[in-house]
């Protein structure tokens, strides 16, 4: 304990501050001692683990569940009709059923009111619950009732009230005997009738489920609820967070997990009751606080701790993954090495697979595919939105937008709102032009239905991005980021709008912000690198790309950009290596070839620079097979022909390039150069069959020299000329000399 | 002897109608009608029901007696199975066909989306293709007059459609696949698909036509020839290819006549005959045949454009006028008619009006090669080289095999004094039309302008090979170039040839008198060296004597002096 939170060690509060007035306690916020959770730890350490469940961080709230803290024989409630029954109630009814004694149990006033309170909560009548809970508390002064009253306040959004209840000095000991006693020791002590009723669960299991006071000091000294129970402290922190009182909340929760290194808590300690560890929940809440206070690193630690402490804490996982907090390898390692068995027991495998399919899709394709398949086959989760999302995400990573869209549409048909799939859905609509009208509809619908959701405005922004209205798009993206600062797609899209508009400097700034906010993803850094390349800031580009590569070494796009940089630096061998690797990675992704046309063109150019003209030609031709109107590939192919002295072909290809892009000055210049040199080349460059042509000429001159006005003497001269100049440079040729011969004869 | 079963033709017509290959059906039914009447009636009742929706089963046995190659049996089985299996789709198909007729292509494809039968699948794919084309065209027109309008509409959905025909074995779908592959610049694959298609189902004329577009020269065609089924369609196709490649040979002429024997009333074959004659420069015959065609069917618009070309070349102004008036009444919005009228105005040297009509023709049909070329010619006449270049470029884009576009480009650039460009285009033109004297001449001029006399000489000599031997101009050109290069022996040889030509053809003395003088001077100065033999000496002398004899010549005094020197 000392190691993890050294500054707090000296200020730890004695378990029971004697003779302290409530006002003193309150003042203590600003005074020397801490309000942090250290006191709880010390109490825990002081008492044995087993007899202080309220202080055990490895427990959940299950045991403080309303239904157990107030014994309510369910059969009496059946008169209310099954309609009003909460599912939880059913659950507990089953547990209670074996209790034969219930029938005989007489209900007191307090019990009835507790029943009202809990039923009101399940029916979302929070004010009612608060009203009756307040009365119960007044009757009993029981900490449990106080907790439930606070819970009611919380649910009614009355956070300040709840907080006040939890943090005010609570005089639970109004009678002679401390209130804790009956709870700890069971019935049989002399007490008021009402209180006797309270401790009613005669069949109470040995580890009492009640919130129990962590101290054995049961004097009439008022003590704050947060100091005697973890659940109360957690609830108080929740209230403070809701009120935006972040420093206070952090104070309540502690800067770091107070139980760390105490040996009482940790990943390997299974929780006692099968619920979710309070410890983990607190870590998660602490993480959220850290995020609010822009301490991202710390937040990540907290979330990781929360997940380590209890794998079932999906929210911690979700924040980590959706918020792009971990790089790909880190993510994979963490998720694969969590202690599933301890926390999820029989469902360990299932939980692991569910988490696995959410991870980044740049690596471990087979494992993820296997996980998806098993989830579908063994658990028959074919129509579960989260499993479907795994499929959709994988398809999106392969640029198979149409398929991805089909799946996201299915998801949305199932659940209407699925936050994780929504960005994918919208992105697919952006990519497929024929869906753009649908995107318009969707954005309108979302804004109508859920104007409070960041996602809705993000969809609007994407629509404007699709329409190439950059300023409008930006307006909505910044609105989105204001509403939800951790919504990565909006940040990236915001930066994209700058990049697409050609405002590269602004784009770099925006991407850098993204990179800072979302440290687990390499994409913003890669985009920064791309913008720098565009601006010819090669050093900066290298820095950014290398940093991105450290995060993710399996994104073909990134490797392509690095290849481009190597090319820019003139290191063509390295460029070729990198680009080949990019193609290899792309082939692993198995996306359609059209997506990697750019990389192929780059690779071709690198080959060309290395003088591997044949390879370059092959590459460009492959590109043109896929996309016959690729102006760049056409121009480069022309250059390859030009370089390999196939002037004719070069000129032709330049023409084709110009037909795609008529104003490309580079190609025009190249064409002029080619045409200039075409003048100097022999007039009939298509030199196939040169010898044959010569033979024909000779024959013609011998046989019919007269017709052409050529004397035998001159024919001899001609012949001499031919042999001197050589066949290729000499006489007019075309490819089909024989055909020509035929036709000349026939026209005569 | 070629033997055609009318029943087969009828079945084929039905097949194409079912698939809404309208032009093909029209063409086939014309072909059917051109069979002799007795043959049509006799075979129609003898064999399988005429309006069976697939080719008759016995097509294999009695299709073509003369060749060994017949469609494989597996293909026939496929077609038969198709009918039984997909009977229940027929009602949907019927609706879809009517949608198609109403040009509601999207709706047609949508209606057929679930259908699996070969007919339905073809019609669905075809309708999607047409709708994609229409969209592309609309998108293209939206860009009209803007800078980023590409020269031709770009169909973005081609690849998706192509992917949907992967691995098909239906001959009609194969045809579509070939078409799409061709559009995607994959000529070899397209050729293969189309050859498979016509082998499996030879009656699909559209597939043949597409196949024709795939051959870029005679060599390719010769290589592909033996892969094709020996079918009457192949014969008709052979003519078509020869015409299309603008190089019909004598066997083609014989073949046309054979075919006309089989289909005595076929106007298509008749006009093919005219086209063959046209490309062989036998304009009189071509005109006669076209006259016959028009007499038989005064409303036939196909190939009328070539007819007007012939009339233009033969300068038959009145006939052309009459034709223009007749067809204007018929349909002003047919590209052929616009072309015809354009030709009419062109012949009357009303270039603005001609341009207007040619423009209209290409607007109606942007793939109208000859109209683009003639539009270029008109612009060239009007000395608007930039517009001419644009038009020729489009012509070349439409068909790279046609040398006229390339030649026009060369001329236009020459007007702009951009000789290096025109040289390249001339080179392309000569590669395509190696027997065209004017291109070689133009190329020679071009080399001269670029100050390359040697290359120019080569071009002129090449021109000489193709030209009629009486082309005095070429001889003089070559001779003068040799003079310029101071290669006197060569110069003298060509001068001598010119003199000889001139005297033989009885040209005016003025045209060759300078040559005679040069030859004589050369003979005199080199006579002793043995390079010049007796005959030549005598010839030189004769030449000089003729000059002297013809009194008016300005060179007479010089000749007299030389004669005395001999």
Interface residues (C-beta under 8 A of the other chain):
Chain A: X594 X624 X625 X628 X629 X648 X651 X652 X659 X660 X672 X675 X676 X678 X679 X682 X683 X684 X685 X686 X700 X707 X708 X709 X710 X711 X713 X714 X717 X731 X732 X734 X735 X736 X739 X740 X743 X744 X746 X747
Chain B: X150 X151 X154 X159 X184 X185 X186 X217 X218 X219 X250 X393 X397 X419 X420 X421 X423 X424 X427 X428 X430 X431 X434 X435 X443 X447 X450 X452 X455 X458 X459 X461 X462 X464 X465 X466 X469 X475 X489 X490 X493 X494 X496 X497 X498 X500 X501 X531 X532 X533 X536
